[in-house]
Amino acid sequence: MTAPTLTVLSLAHAPSGRTGYAGSAMQTSQNLGQIGILALASALLGTAVSSAASTERFGPALGVLVVPSLLIVTFAARARPTRAS
């Protein structure tokens, strides 16, 4: 939900000749963030499956997936629309 808004903001604040750079940097940072969260959750779930007490480790793995979403919702509530000049 936040990706289009952040992309528009980054393009709006980029100098006219650097919009391609801003869009590419935004896409790269989003992909790296998604890969990092997925890798961490996969590692936690992988250890949960391989251990005897597998159900105890599903909580932290799901927390890794839920916490970033909750942080985004929290910070999105702070966003305020600006007036166009």
Secondary structure, DSSP 8 states (H G I E B T S, - for coil): --HHHHHHHHHHHS-GGGHHHHHHHHHHHHHHHHHHHHHHHHHHHHHHHHSS-GGGGHHHHHHHHHHHHHHHHHHHHH-------
